Amino acid sequence: MQTEPYLGEGPGSTSSQNPAAASSILVADCGATFTKVSLLGLVEGQYRLIARGVSPTTFATPTRDVTRGIIQAISEIEYITGRRFVADGQIVSPEDPSGDGVDLLVSTMSVGGPMRLLVLGAVTKELETLAAQAVSGLHAETYAIPAPSYRAAMTPDALPVGVAGRTASSPAHPGAWTPEQTNAEWERQVARASELQPHAALIVGLADNPVGASALQEACQLVIQAVKVLSQQAEGGSYQIPVLYAGAPQFVEAVRRMLNGYAEVTRVETLVSQAQLGPVSMAASALYERDVMRRVPGYETLHSWSNGVPVGTASSLSSLVRFLAQHYAMNVTAVDVGSNTTTLMMAGERGEFIPLVNTGVGVGTGLGNILQQVGARRIARWLPFTINEDELRQFAMNHMLHPHSLPTSQRELHLFQAFAREAIC
């Protein structure tokens, strides 16, 4: 699979500093648990890592400002180098002759959780898989909710009222469900969409399905109902669900009219095969950086410090591995095991690119998910000592509650590494 993730193009910085002339660069990465800041400087004409600082990410209460964590990490760099980079809560820029200040600050972010993307319309198993592949290189999760009429047409047997539906590939006669069953499914879907509190929706499906345009109409109605419910629950009384429309092209204007006043609709290439993954990925990545990252407390301040808009960590890593693969004509694999997300990016010298972002899996708050998914035996196979399942569960629970804690013994280090290996596998 090859995708072309959005690289964070956006409004330029007001700084007049030419990036090519920068002699010092601060790179800040705000993760779910830790914020890392690195200082790069020119040494004999080449950029070298000068110093690095780490601080807990200050995303949650009581601080709720990611820039506070960045300043704390920079203070470590100031202590190491003896230089000053922050004054009165602001980044000193550009670098002055004494060595204080920095020419550029760039930032990446994965804090704020994954983007929750609803996949609506005439959602076949193939389209559900394609949608998941399209966002596999992003910090995102997909949730497929096929239209009630489409589910009724594609489900061989009518479902009891109130029973959650299942997906089946063998068609039945449309209208096999009673009106009560269809209404019950509709209410279940509205409740599910509202419960997920989605950041965006992707509408898919061509018109040659058993129910025609009805699936698209129901997808629009689901978005409208979810917006109404979530707006009532929102503090400001307003909730937006931007929509990516990758369905039948002849209905795009009708969809825009139906969602007018409820959702912003962006038309992307109709999703029918892997050839359309790139456009969908780019559009979804743009929504992530606009509607997820910008909600992070302190984002605007961080943006004002930077010489460009903050970029998603996964998008930044994908750009890096593809650049290295093309520049050095070699195959490159990058692995980033974080607290709650594990990212794997592979790029080939001929332009191949395979991204994978596994949300909820990591060596901090994601330890429990690893243990649940693979079991104690697979984790224990990496350990040079014998351990029982109770001790593994106790270890995972402790570090899920205290994700900032670091290993204090060789035994704990081996346990962390065992979980990390399984996260990568």
C-alpha positions as CSV (number, residue, x, y, z in Angstrom):
1,M,0.0,0.0,0.0
2,Q,1.2,3.5,-0.8
3,T,-0.1,6.7,0.7
4,E,0.9,10.3,0.5
5,P,0.0,11.7,4.0
6,Y,-0.6,15.4,4.4
7,L,2.7,17.0,5.4
8,G,1.3,19.8,7.4
9,E,1.2,22.6,4.8
10,G,-0.5,25.5,6.2
11,P,-0.2,29.2,7.0
12,G,3.5,30.1,7.0
13,S,5.2,31.6,10.0
14,T,5.6,35.3,10.4
15,S,9.3,34.7,11.0
16,S,11.6,36.0,8.3
17,Q,14.3,33.6,9.3
18,N,15.5,31.5,6.3
19,P,15.4,27.8,7.4
20,A,18.5,27.1,5.2
21,A,20.5,29.7,7.2
22,A,19.5,28.3,10.7
23,S,22.5,27.5,12.9
24,S,20.4,26.2,15.7
25,I,17.1,24.3,15.8
26,L,14.9,23.2,18.7
27,V,12.7,20.2,17.8
28,A,9.8,19.5,20.2
29,D,7.7,16.3,20.2
30,C,4.6,16.3,22.5
31,G,3.7,12.7,23.1
32,A,0.9,11.2,25.2
33,T,3.1,10.9,28.3
34,F,6.4,12.6,27.6
35,T,7.5,15.7,25.8
36,K,11.0,15.5,24.2
37,V,12.9,18.5,23.0
38,S,16.2,18.2,21.1
39,L,18.7,21.0,20.3
40,L,20.4,20.6,16.9
41,G,23.4,22.8,16.0
42,L,25.8,23.3,13.1
43,V,29.2,21.6,13.9
44,E,31.8,21.7,11.1
45,G,29.0,22.4,8.6
46,Q,26.7,19.6,9.6
47,Y,23.8,19.4,12.0
48,R,24.6,17.5,15.2
49,L,22.5,16.7,18.3
50,I,23.8,19.1,21.0
51,A,21.5,18.3,23.9
52,R,18.1,16.8,24.8
53,G,15.5,17.4,27.5
54,V,12.5,15.4,28.6
55,S,9.5,16.4,30.6
56,P,6.0,15.0,31.4
57,T,3.5,16.2,28.9
58,T,1.3,18.9,30.4
59,F,-1.8,18.2,28.5
60,A,-4.2,17.2,31.3
61,T,-5.4,19.1,34.3
62,P,-4.3,21.0,36.3
63,T,-1.9,22.5,33.8
64,R,-3.7,21.9,30.5
65,D,-1.0,23.7,28.4
66,V,1.5,21.6,26.4
67,T,3.9,24.5,26.1
68,R,4.5,24.3,29.9
69,G,6.0,20.8,29.3
70,I,8.1,22.1,26.4
71,I,9.5,24.9,28.6
72,Q,10.4,22.3,31.3
73,A,12.2,20.2,28.8
74,I,14.0,23.2,27.4
75,S,15.2,24.1,30.9
76,E,17.1,20.8,31.0
77,I,18.8,21.8,27.7
78,E,19.6,25.2,29.2
79,Y,21.2,23.5,32.2
80,I,23.3,21.3,30.0
81,T,24.5,23.9,27.6
82,G,24.6,27.0,29.7
83,R,22.6,28.9,27.1
84,R,19.3,30.6,27.4
85,F,16.3,29.8,25.1
86,V,13.3,31.0,27.1
87,A,12.6,34.5,28.5
88,D,9.3,35.6,30.0
89,G,7.6,32.4,28.9
90,Q,8.5,32.9,25.2
91,I,11.1,31.3,23.0
92,V,14.1,33.6,22.4
93,S,14.6,33.8,18.6
94,P,16.8,34.3,16.6
95,E,20.1,33.1,18.1
96,D,22.2,36.1,19.2
97,P,26.1,36.3,19.0
98,S,26.4,35.1,22.6
99,G,24.8,31.8,21.8
100,D,21.5,32.5,23.5
101,G,18.3,31.9,21.6
102,V,17.5,29.6,18.7
103,D,16.9,30.2,15.0
104,L,14.1,27.8,14.5
105,L,11.6,25.8,16.5
106,V,9.7,23.0,14.9
107,S,7.1,20.8,16.7
108,T,5.3,17.5,16.3
109,M,2.4,16.2,18.3
110,S,0.6,12.9,19.1
111,V,-1.0,14.1,22.3
112,G,-4.8,14.4,22.2
113,G,-5.7,10.9,21.3
114,P,-6.4,9.4,17.8
115,M,-8.9,10.9,15.4
116,R,-12.2,9.0,15.5
117,L,-13.5,8.6,11.9
118,L,-17.0,7.2,11.2
119,V,-17.3,5.3,7.9
120,L,-20.9,5.7,6.7
121,G,-23.1,4.8,3.7
122,A,-23.2,1.5,1.8
123,V,-20.2,0.2,3.7
124,T,-19.1,-3.2,2.3
125,K,-16.3,-5.2,3.9
126,E,-14.0,-4.1,1.1
127,L,-14.7,-0.4,1.7
128,E,-14.3,-0.8,5.4
129,T,-10.9,-2.3,4.8
130,L,-9.9,0.4,2.4
131,A,-11.0,3.1,4.8
132,A,-8.9,1.6,7.5
133,Q,-5.9,1.3,5.1
134,A,-6.3,4.9,4.1
135,V,-5.8,6.1,7.7
136,S,-3.3,3.4,8.7
137,G,-0.4,5.9,8.5
138,L,-2.3,8.4,10.8
139,H,-3.1,8.6,14.4
140,A,-6.7,7.6,13.7
141,E,-9.3,4.9,14.3
142,T,-12.2,4.0,12.0
143,Y,-15.7,2.8,13.0
144,A,-17.9,1.4,10.2
145,I,-21.6,2.1,10.6
146,P,-23.4,0.9,7.4
147,A,-26.8,2.5,6.7
148,P,-29.8,0.7,8.2
149,S,-31.5,0.1,4.8
150,Y,-28.2,-1.3,3.4
151,R,-27.8,-3.6,6.4
152,A,-31.3,-4.8,6.1
153,A,-30.7,-5.5,2.4
154,M,-27.5,-7.3,3.0
155,T,-28.4,-9.3,6.1
156,P,-30.0,-12.7,5.2
157,D,-32.1,-13.0,8.3
158,A,-34.1,-10.2,10.1
159,L,-32.6,-9.3,13.4
160,P,-34.6,-9.2,16.6
161,V,-35.4,-5.7,17.8
162,G,-32.6,-4.3,19.9
163,V,-30.0,-6.8,18.8
164,A,-26.8,-5.3,17.5
165,G,-26.3,-6.1,13.8
166,R,-23.6,-8.2,12.2
167,T,-22.1,-8.0,8.7
168,A,-22.8,-10.6,6.1
169,S,-21.8,-10.7,2.4
170,S,-24.7,-12.8,1.1
171,P,-27.6,-10.5,-0.1
172,A,-31.2,-11.0,0.9
173,H,-34.3,-9.3,-0.3
174,P,-34.5,-5.6,0.6
175,G,-37.0,-4.9,3.3
176,A,-36.5,-8.2,5.1
177,W,-36.6,-6.2,8.3
178,T,-39.8,-4.9,9.8
179,P,-40.2,-1.1,10.3
180,E,-39.7,-1.7,14.0
181,Q,-36.4,-3.5,13.5
182,T,-35.2,-0.8,11.1
183,N,-36.1,1.9,13.6
184,A,-34.4,0.1,16.4
185,E,-31.2,-0.2,14.2
186,W,-31.4,3.5,13.4
187,E,-31.7,4.4,17.1
188,R,-28.8,2.1,17.9
189,Q,-26.6,3.8,15.3
190,V,-27.4,7.3,16.4
191,A,-26.6,6.3,20.0
192,R,-23.3,4.7,18.8
193,A,-22.3,7.7,16.7
194,S,-23.0,10.1,19.6
195,E,-21.1,7.8,22.1
196,L,-18.0,7.8,19.9
197,Q,-17.9,11.6,19.7
198,P,-16.3,11.4,16.2
199,H,-13.9,14.0,14.9
200,A,-15.0,13.4,11.3
201,A,-17.0,11.1,9.0
202,L,-16.2,9.4,5.7
203,I,-19.2,8.7,3.4
204,V,-18.5,5.9,0.9
205,G,-20.4,3.7,-1.5
206,L,-21.6,3.7,-5.1
207,A,-25.1,3.8,-6.4
208,D,-25.2,0.2,-7.7
209,N,-25.9,-1.2,-4.2
210,P,-29.3,-2.9,-3.4
211,V,-30.7,0.3,-1.9
212,G,-29.3,2.9,-4.3
213,A,-29.0,6.5,-3.0
214,S,-30.9,5.7,0.2
215,A,-27.7,4.6,2.0
216,L,-26.2,8.0,1.3
217,Q,-29.3,9.8,2.5
218,E,-29.3,7.8,5.7
219,A,-25.6,8.5,6.2
220,C,-26.3,12.2,6.0
221,Q,-29.2,11.9,8.4
222,L,-27.0,10.0,10.9
223,V,-24.4,12.9,10.7
224,I,-27.2,15.4,11.3
225,Q,-28.7,13.5,14.3
226,A,-25.2,13.0,15.8
227,V,-24.5,16.7,15.5
228,K,-27.7,17.6,17.2
229,V,-27.2,15.2,20.1
230,L,-23.5,16.2,20.6
231,S,-24.3,20.0,20.3
232,Q,-26.8,19.6,23.2
233,Q,-24.0,17.9,25.2
234,A,-21.3,20.4,24.3
235,E,-20.3,23.2,26.7
236,G,-20.6,25.8,24.0
237,G,-23.7,24.3,22.4
238,S,-22.0,23.6,19.1
239,Y,-20.4,20.5,17.7
240,Q,-19.0,20.0,14.3
241,I,-18.4,16.7,12.3
242,P,-16.6,17.5,9.1
243,V,-17.4,15.1,6.3
244,L,-15.2,13.5,3.6
245,Y,-17.4,12.4,0.7
246,A,-15.9,9.5,-1.2
247,G,-19.1,8.1,-2.5
248,A,-21.0,8.1,-5.8
249,P,-19.8,11.3,-7.6
250,Q,-23.3,12.2,-9.0
251,F,-24.7,12.7,-5.5
252,V,-22.0,15.0,-4.1
253,E,-24.1,18.2,-4.5
254,A,-27.2,16.5,-3.0
255,V,-25.1,15.5,0.0
256,R,-23.8,19.1,0.4
257,R,-27.4,20.4,0.4
258,M,-28.5,17.9,3.0
259,L,-25.6,18.7,5.3
260,N,-25.7,22.4,4.8
261,G,-25.6,24.1,8.2
262,Y,-24.6,20.8,9.9
263,A,-21.3,19.7,8.5
264,E,-18.6,20.9,6.1
265,V,-18.3,18.5,3.2
266,T,-15.0,17.9,1.4
267,R,-15.2,16.0,-1.9
268,V,-12.4,13.4,-2.4
269,E,-11.8,10.8,-5.1
270,T,-14.4,8.1,-5.0
271,L,-13.0,5.2,-2.9
272,V,-13.3,2.0,-4.9
273,S,-9.8,0.5,-4.8
274,Q,-6.3,1.0,-3.3
275,A,-5.7,3.6,-6.1
276,Q,-7.7,6.1,-4.1
277,L,-6.0,5.6,-0.8
278,G,-3.6,8.5,-1.2
279,P,-6.3,11.3,-1.7
280,V,-8.4,9.9,1.2
281,S,-5.3,9.7,3.4
282,M,-4.2,13.3,2.6
283,A,-7.7,14.6,3.4
284,A,-8.0,12.7,6.6
285,S,-4.6,13.8,7.7
286,A,-5.5,17.5,7.1
287,L,-8.6,17.0,9.3
288,Y,-6.5,15.4,12.0
289,E,-4.1,18.3,12.1
290,R,-6.9,20.9,11.9
291,D,-9.6,19.4,14.1
292,V,-7.7,17.2,16.6
293,M,-4.3,18.9,17.1
294,R,-5.7,22.4,17.3
295,R,-8.0,21.4,20.2
296,V,-4.9,20.5,22.3
297,P,-4.5,23.1,25.1
298,G,-1.6,25.4,24.3
299,Y,-1.7,24.7,20.5
300,E,-2.0,28.4,19.5
301,T,0.9,29.4,21.7
302,L,3.1,26.6,20.3
303,H,2.1,27.6,16.8
304,S,3.2,31.2,17.5
305,W,6.6,30.0,18.6
306,S,7.1,27.7,15.5
307,N,8.4,28.6,12.1
308,G,5.6,26.4,10.7
309,V,2.4,24.7,11.9
310,P,2.9,21.8,14.3
311,V,2.8,18.5,12.5
312,G,1.4,15.1,13.5
313,T,4.1,12.8,14.8
314,A,3.1,10.0,12.4
315,S,3.1,12.4,9.4
316,S,6.5,13.7,10.4
317,L,7.9,10.2,10.7
318,S,6.5,9.1,7.4
319,S,8.1,12.1,5.7
320,L,11.5,11.2,7.3
321,V,11.6,7.6,6.3
322,R,10.5,8.4,2.7
323,F,13.2,11.1,2.4
324,L,15.9,8.8,3.7
325,A,14.8,6.0,1.4
326,Q,14.8,8.2,-1.7
327,H,17.9,10.2,-0.8
328,Y,20.1,7.2,0.0
329,A,18.4,4.7,-2.4
330,M,17.8,2.2,0.3
331,N,15.0,0.5,2.2
332,V,14.2,2.2,5.5
333,T,12.2,1.0,8.5
334,A,11.3,3.3,11.4
335,V,9.7,2.1,14.7
336,D,8.3,4.4,17.4
337,V,7.0,2.6,20.5
338,G,5.3,5.3,22.6
339,S,3.2,5.2,25.7
340,N,-0.1,4.6,24.0
341,T,0.7,4.3,20.3
342,T,3.1,2.1,18.3
343,T,4.1,3.4,14.8
344,L,5.9,1.4,12.1
345,M,6.9,3.1,8.8
346,M,8.6,1.3,6.0
347,A,9.8,3.0,2.8
348,G,11.6,1.5,-0.2
349,E,14.1,2.9,-2.6
350,R,11.6,2.6,-5.5
351,G,8.9,4.7,-3.7
352,E,7.2,1.9,-1.8
353,F,5.6,3.1,1.4
354,I,3.8,1.0,4.1
355,P,2.6,2.9,7.2
356,L,1.1,1.4,10.3
357,V,-0.1,3.3,13.4
358,N,-1.5,1.1,16.1
359,T,-3.4,3.2,18.6
360,G,-3.9,2.1,22.2
361,V,-0.8,-0.1,22.1
362,G,2.4,1.1,23.9
363,V,4.7,0.7,26.8
364,G,2.8,3.2,29.1
365,T,-0.9,3.5,29.2
366,G,-1.1,0.9,26.4
367,L,0.5,-2.0,28.3
368,G,-2.8,-3.5,29.3
369,N,-3.9,-3.7,25.6
370,I,-0.8,-5.5,24.6
371,L,-1.3,-8.1,27.4
372,Q,-4.9,-8.5,26.5
373,Q,-4.3,-8.9,22.8
374,V,-1.3,-11.3,22.8
375,G,-1.5,-13.0,26.3
376,A,1.1,-13.6,28.9
377,R,2.9,-16.5,27.2
378,R,3.9,-14.4,24.2
379,I,5.3,-11.7,26.4
380,A,7.2,-14.2,28.6
381,R,9.0,-15.7,25.6
382,W,11.2,-12.6,25.4
383,L,12.3,-12.8,29.1
384,P,15.5,-14.3,30.3
385,F,13.8,-15.4,33.5
386,T,10.6,-17.2,34.6
387,I,7.5,-15.1,35.4
388,N,3.9,-15.9,36.1
389,E,0.8,-14.2,34.6
390,D,-0.2,-12.5,37.9
391,E,3.2,-10.7,38.1
392,L,2.8,-9.6,34.4
393,R,-0.6,-8.3,35.1
394,Q,0.6,-6.4,38.2
395,F,3.4,-4.9,36.3
396,A,1.1,-3.7,33.5
397,M,-1.4,-2.2,35.9
398,N,1.2,-0.4,37.9
399,H,2.7,1.3,34.8
400,M,-0.7,2.1,33.3
401,L,-1.4,4.0,36.5
402,H,2.0,5.6,36.6
403,P,3.1,5.9,32.9
404,H,5.8,8.4,33.7
405,S,7.7,5.9,35.8
406,L,11.0,4.5,34.4
407,P,12.5,1.1,35.0
408,T,14.5,1.0,38.2
409,S,16.0,-2.5,37.8
410,Q,17.3,-4.9,35.2
411,R,14.2,-7.0,35.6
412,E,11.8,-4.1,34.9
413,L,13.9,-3.1,31.9
414,H,13.6,-6.6,30.5
415,L,9.8,-6.5,31.0
416,F,9.5,-3.2,29.2
417,Q,11.5,-4.5,26.3
418,A,9.4,-7.7,26.2
419,F,6.2,-5.6,25.9
420,A,7.8,-3.3,23.3
421,R,8.8,-6.3,21.1
422,E,5.2,-7.5,21.2
423,A,3.9,-4.0,20.4
424,I,6.1,-4.1,17.3
425,C,5.1,-7.6,16.3
